[in-house]
Amino acid sequence: MTAETSGEDAGTYARTQKRVPNPAVKLALELGPLALFFVTNLKFGIFPATGVLMVSVLVALAISYYLTQRLPIMPVVTAVAVTIFGALTFLLHDEIFIKLKPTIVNSLFGATLLGALAFGKPLLPIVLDSVMHLSEEGWRKLTLRWGVFFFVLAALNEIVWRTQTTDFWAGFKAFGIMPLTVLFALTQVPLIMRYEVKPAEEKTEAHF
């Protein structure tokens, strides 16, 4: 490896690092649209809240792209789903469509993960925009767990919107799904640590 190549690699790495948003900013972009949706629903009802959600999700996606110069698959799928189901909610004046969105999106993620896993191609690094490095066994186990979890979220959404008020569902969507997801992610830390692979260490060992 030449000094020039090393410099190019270092520059590429530095540019990549700059495109990783601050965790607080990333969290704000994820929670902001949900918080706006919840507050607008309380004050003005589900239909204005749906419009606010549609606009804020697209704005958050645009900001994310500006900061990282790339579009992670999960936010893109979410934005597309919000736009489609939000439009149906307005056109048919039926709130059921925006309530079905979490069920369909989470089911889609779950089916995609488990379906690809059945063919021996874990897609979790792509779906979750992951920067982790795990062994093949680790990715298989983690993909299986996340696939099942997405179906659990879909089932929970169905139970909540079918048995509770719209205001309660809006609160669950805004402040229930995200904490559950974070909690589940934290419970996967032991598995991640067990199967983590450090590419830098592997390359160092390969040179000796």
C-alpha positions as CSV (number, residue, x, y, z in Angstrom):
1,M,0.0,0.0,0.0
2,T,1.5,3.4,-1.0
3,A,1.5,6.5,1.0
4,E,-0.9,8.1,-1.6
5,T,-3.3,5.2,-1.2
6,S,-3.2,5.4,2.5
7,G,-3.9,9.1,2.3
8,E,-6.9,8.5,0.0
9,D,-8.2,5.8,2.4
10,A,-7.8,8.2,5.3
11,G,-9.6,10.9,3.4
12,T,-12.4,8.6,2.5
13,Y,-12.7,7.4,6.1
14,A,-12.8,11.0,7.3
15,R,-15.5,12.0,4.9
16,T,-17.5,9.0,5.9
17,Q,-17.1,9.9,9.6
18,K,-18.3,13.4,8.9
19,R,-21.5,12.0,7.3
20,V,-22.5,10.2,10.5
21,P,-25.0,12.5,12.3
22,N,-24.8,13.3,15.9
23,P,-26.9,10.7,17.9
24,A,-28.9,13.5,19.5
25,V,-29.7,14.9,16.0
26,K,-30.6,11.5,14.7
27,L,-32.9,10.9,17.7
28,A,-34.6,14.3,17.1
29,L,-35.2,13.5,13.5
30,E,-36.8,10.2,14.5
31,L,-38.9,11.4,17.4
32,G,-39.7,14.9,16.1
33,P,-42.4,13.9,13.5
34,L,-44.0,11.5,16.1
35,A,-44.1,14.3,18.8
36,L,-45.6,16.7,16.3
37,F,-48.2,14.1,15.3
38,F,-49.2,13.5,18.9
39,V,-49.5,17.1,19.9
40,T,-51.4,18.1,16.7
41,N,-53.8,15.2,17.3
42,L,-54.6,16.3,20.8
43,K,-55.3,19.9,19.7
44,F,-56.8,19.5,16.3
45,G,-57.7,15.9,15.6
46,I,-56.3,13.0,13.6
47,F,-56.7,14.5,10.1
48,P,-54.6,17.6,10.7
49,A,-52.2,15.4,12.7
50,T,-51.8,13.1,9.7
51,G,-50.9,16.1,7.4
52,V,-48.3,17.3,9.9
53,L,-46.9,13.8,10.1
54,M,-46.6,13.6,6.3
55,V,-44.8,16.9,6.0
56,S,-42.5,16.4,9.1
57,V,-41.4,12.9,8.0
58,L,-40.4,14.2,4.6
59,V,-38.6,17.2,6.1
60,A,-36.8,14.9,8.5
61,L,-35.8,12.6,5.6
62,A,-34.4,15.6,3.7
63,I,-32.4,16.8,6.7
64,S,-31.0,13.4,7.2
65,Y,-29.9,13.2,3.6
66,Y,-28.3,16.6,3.8
67,L,-26.3,15.5,6.9
68,T,-25.3,12.1,5.6
69,Q,-25.6,12.3,1.8
70,R,-27.4,8.9,1.8
71,L,-30.9,7.6,2.5
72,P,-31.2,4.7,5.0
73,I,-33.8,2.2,3.9
74,M,-36.0,2.3,7.0
75,P,-36.7,6.0,7.0
76,V,-37.3,5.9,3.3
77,V,-39.8,3.1,3.6
78,T,-41.5,4.8,6.5
79,A,-41.7,8.1,4.6
80,V,-43.2,6.4,1.6
81,A,-45.7,4.5,3.7
82,V,-46.7,7.7,5.6
83,T,-47.2,9.5,2.4
84,I,-49.3,6.7,0.8
85,F,-51.5,6.0,3.9
86,G,-51.7,9.6,4.8
87,A,-53.0,10.4,1.3
88,L,-55.6,7.6,1.6
89,T,-56.6,8.9,5.0
90,F,-57.4,12.4,3.4
91,L,-58.9,11.2,0.1
92,L,-61.3,8.7,1.8
93,H,-61.6,10.7,5.0
94,D,-61.0,7.5,7.0
95,E,-58.5,7.4,9.8
96,I,-58.2,3.6,9.6
97,F,-55.5,4.0,6.9
98,I,-53.0,6.0,9.0
99,K,-53.7,3.5,11.8
100,L,-52.9,0.6,9.6
101,K,-49.6,2.1,8.5
102,P,-47.5,0.8,11.5
103,T,-49.0,-2.7,11.1
104,I,-48.2,-2.9,7.4
105,V,-44.7,-1.4,7.6
106,N,-43.6,-3.5,10.6
107,S,-45.1,-6.6,8.9
108,L,-43.2,-5.7,5.7
109,F,-39.9,-5.4,7.6
110,G,-40.5,-8.6,9.5
111,A,-41.4,-10.6,6.4
112,T,-38.5,-9.2,4.5
113,L,-36.0,-10.1,7.2
114,L,-37.3,-13.6,7.8
115,G,-37.9,-14.3,4.1
116,A,-34.4,-13.3,3.2
117,L,-33.0,-15.3,6.2
118,A,-34.8,-18.4,4.9
119,F,-32.8,-18.1,1.7
120,G,-29.6,-17.6,3.7
121,K,-29.2,-13.9,3.1
122,P,-29.6,-11.8,6.3
123,L,-30.6,-8.3,5.3
124,L,-30.4,-6.8,8.8
125,P,-27.3,-4.7,8.1
126,I,-29.2,-3.0,5.2
127,V,-32.6,-2.7,6.9
128,L,-31.2,-1.3,10.1
129,D,-28.5,0.8,8.4
130,S,-26.1,-1.0,10.7
131,V,-22.4,-0.2,11.1
132,M,-21.8,-3.3,13.3
133,H,-19.6,-6.2,12.2
134,L,-20.9,-9.6,13.3
135,S,-20.1,-13.2,12.3
136,E,-22.5,-15.0,10.0
137,E,-24.1,-16.8,12.9
138,G,-24.5,-13.6,14.8
139,W,-26.3,-11.9,11.9
140,R,-28.6,-14.9,11.5
141,K,-29.6,-14.9,15.2
142,L,-30.0,-11.1,15.3
143,T,-32.0,-11.1,12.1
144,L,-34.3,-13.8,13.4
145,R,-34.9,-11.8,16.6
146,W,-35.6,-8.5,14.8
147,G,-37.8,-10.2,12.3
148,V,-40.0,-11.6,15.1
149,F,-39.9,-8.3,17.0
150,F,-41.3,-6.4,14.0
151,F,-44.2,-8.8,13.8
152,V,-44.8,-8.3,17.5
153,L,-44.9,-4.5,16.9
154,A,-47.4,-5.0,14.1
155,A,-49.6,-7.2,16.4
156,L,-49.4,-4.6,19.2
157,N,-50.5,-1.8,16.9
158,E,-53.5,-3.9,15.7
159,I,-54.5,-4.5,19.3
160,V,-54.1,-0.9,20.4
161,W,-56.0,0.8,17.5
162,R,-58.8,-1.7,17.5
163,T,-59.4,-1.6,21.3
164,Q,-58.5,1.9,22.3
165,T,-59.4,5.5,21.4
166,T,-57.6,7.4,18.7
167,D,-55.9,9.6,21.2
168,F,-54.6,6.6,23.1
169,W,-53.3,5.1,19.8
170,A,-51.6,8.3,18.8
171,G,-49.8,8.3,22.2
172,F,-48.8,4.7,21.7
173,K,-47.5,5.4,18.2
174,A,-45.5,8.5,19.4
175,F,-44.2,7.3,22.8
176,G,-44.8,3.6,22.9
177,I,-43.3,2.0,19.8
178,M,-39.9,3.9,20.0
179,P,-39.2,3.0,23.7
180,L,-40.1,-0.6,23.1
181,T,-37.8,-0.7,20.1
182,V,-34.9,0.9,22.1
183,L,-35.5,-1.5,25.0
184,F,-35.5,-4.5,22.6
185,A,-32.3,-3.2,21.0
186,L,-30.6,-3.0,24.4
187,T,-31.5,-6.6,25.2
188,Q,-29.6,-7.6,22.1
189,V,-26.3,-6.1,23.3
190,P,-25.1,-9.4,24.8
191,L,-25.6,-11.2,21.5
192,I,-23.9,-8.5,19.6
193,M,-20.9,-8.5,21.9
194,R,-20.7,-12.3,21.7
195,Y,-20.6,-12.4,17.9
196,E,-18.9,-9.1,17.1
197,V,-16.1,-9.2,14.6
198,K,-13.5,-6.5,14.5
199,P,-12.3,-6.0,10.9
200,A,-9.4,-3.8,11.8
201,E,-8.0,-6.5,14.1
202,E,-8.5,-9.2,11.5
203,K,-6.6,-7.2,8.9
204,T,-3.7,-6.6,11.4
205,E,-3.5,-10.3,12.1
206,A,-3.6,-11.1,8.3
207,H,-0.5,-9.0,7.7
208,F,1.7,-11.0,10.2
